Amino acid sequence: MICKNSVQCFIGKPKVAAAGEQLARFNPGVTFEPVQRLIAGPHEICDLIKGVDLVVSCVDQPSEIMMWVNQAALEENISFIEGEYHGICAEIGPFVIPFETGCLACEMTASNADVGKMAEFDWIEQATWLRHPNIHFVTAMAANLICSEICKHLLGVGKPMTCNRRYLLNTQQFTLTSSEFLRSPACNQCGHGKNVSTYS
């Protein structure tokens, strides 16, 4: 439970600073390092994630940022998991282990999709997000499912179910459906890796 005064103390602060303060209040025994920084491409992400054990990506804008995370994680050989929401629905996964599981570029390769975007249509992206506000219980359930996958991977207590898969949580229909996210040998980002997939 967060009291009214606690909420008011976050108003007007950058999101990253407010989140860092709340996390520190929730668990004073853990050290948090909030970083407020403009991300303009994969190289900035490489600098941020260098040396970490795992990346959890829950960013939404700009639209190409997930591909930047994918590229940076592969370059740094760091596993990552993706999570996002769309109104009443949340997506969990895939959990990408470099050169073992499928990556985000594999999906683009398999579908022959163009990951670029035209500046003239930026307004469409903005309008879409305005129609889908953050619904707390959706993001909370998605966060719990992502945390479960993180613990499996870091603690070695089981295989993350989002390896080579993405799950869609629909809170209106109360369903959890999955789709394959397999590695493509023709992928221009991970297809030339030397490792053989252990999550098939």
N, C-alpha and C positions, 0 to 999 in steps of 0.2 A: 504494500500500500504506500502511495506517495502522497504526502500532505500538500495542501494548497501552497504553503510557503515554499516548499521544495520545488514545485513546478515554477513558481514565479521567479526563483533565482536563476532559472535557465533561460528565461525570456531575453532575447537580444544578444545571446551568446552564439558563437559558431557552433554548429551541430557537433563537430568532433570534440570541442572543449566540454560541452554539456554532457556528451556521452561518457567522456573520460572521468568527469567528476562523479557521475552517477554510478559508474562501474566501481570506482574507488570507494564510494560510500557503501556499495553493496558488499564488496569483499576487500577490506583494507589490507589483507595479507598478500594480495597479488599486485604486481607492478604493471601499470599501464603506461603506454607511451603514445599519446594522441599526436598525430601528425596532420597539420592542415597544409595542404599543398595542391597546387593546380596540376592536374594530369592532362598532358597534351598528346601523349603517345606511349607506346610500349616501353620506350627507353626510361621514362620517368618511373614506370611501374617496376622495371628491373632494379632501379636504385632503391626503391622502397622495400622490396621483398627479399633482397639479397641476404642470404644466411638464415632465413626462417625455415621452419619445419613444414608449414602448411599455409596455404592462402585460402581464405574464405571470402568469396566475392559476391557481394549483394548490391552492387552498383547498378544504376539504371540508365544514366545519361553521361556522355553522349551515346547514341545507339551503338557505336562501334567499340565501346570500351571493353566489352567482354572479349572481343577478338584481340584487343591489346593485352588483356590479362592472359589469355591463352598463349599468345606469342611470348610474353615475358616469362611465364612459368616454364614453358618448354626450354627457353634459352638458359634459364637458371636451374633447370632440372628440379623443379619444386612441384609437388602435387597441389591441386586446388579443387575446391568444390564450388559450384555455382548455386545461387538461390535467388528467386525473385517472386514478385506477386503481381497479379492483374485483377484488381477488384476483389471479388470473392474467391478467386483461385490463386494458388501458389505453385511455383515450379521448384522442385528440389533435384539438383544434379544437372549435369553429370559430375561424378567424382573422377577427375582426370589424373592419372598417374603417368607422367611423361614416358612416352615410347613403350607403354604397356597396355593402356586402355585407349579407347577412342578419345580424340580431342574435339574442340568446337570446330576446328577447321575441317576435320574429317566429315562432319555432317554437310558442310558447304560443298566439299569435294563430291560427295555422293549425290547431292541434289543439283550440282552444277549451278549453285546460287552465287549471285554477285553480292559480296558483303559491303560494297560501297554504297554511298547515299548521295542524293542530289540536294544541294542547299535549298533549292526552290521548294522542297517538300518538308522542310523543318517544321513548319506550322502544323502539319498533320501529326507529327510525333508529339508536339506540345499539347495539341487538342486531345489526343488520346489519353495522355496522362492526367489531364484535368478532369476527365470523366471517370477516372479510377483512383479515388482517394485511398489513403492508407487505412485499412481496417485492422484494428489491433489484434483481434483473435486469429485472423488469417496469418499475419506475420509471426505471431507467437507460436502457432502450431508449426509453421514452416521452420522457424528457428529451432524448435525442439527436435524436429526430424533431422535437420542439418547437424545439430550437436551430437545426436546419436551416431551419425555417420563419422563425424570427426573422432569421437571416442573409440569407435571400432578400429579406425586406421592408426591413431596414435598409440593406443594401448595394446593393439594386436589381439583384441578379443573377438574379432570376427571380420569377415569381408564386407566392406561397405556395399549395400545393395544398389547404390547409384553408380557403381563402376559399370561403364558401358550402358547405362540406362538413365533416363530422366523420368521423374514422377510428377504427375499433375494432381494436386489436391484441390478438389472442388467442394467447397464447404456448403454450397446450396444443395447439391445432389448427394453430398456426403459420400463421395467416391474418391478412390486413389487409383489412378491408372498409370501405366508405364509405357514407354516407347524405347526401342533399341537405339543405342548411340555407339555403334561399332567403329573400330579403327579401320581406316582406309589405307591400303598400301600406297595409293596414289596421292595421299595428302601431302600438300606442299610444305606443311609445318612439322609433321611427325612421321611421315611415311618412310623416311630414310633412316629411322632409328635402328640401332643394332639389336635392341632387346626384343625378345619374343613375348607376346602378351601372356600374362599369367591369369588374367580375368576374362575368361571367354564364356 
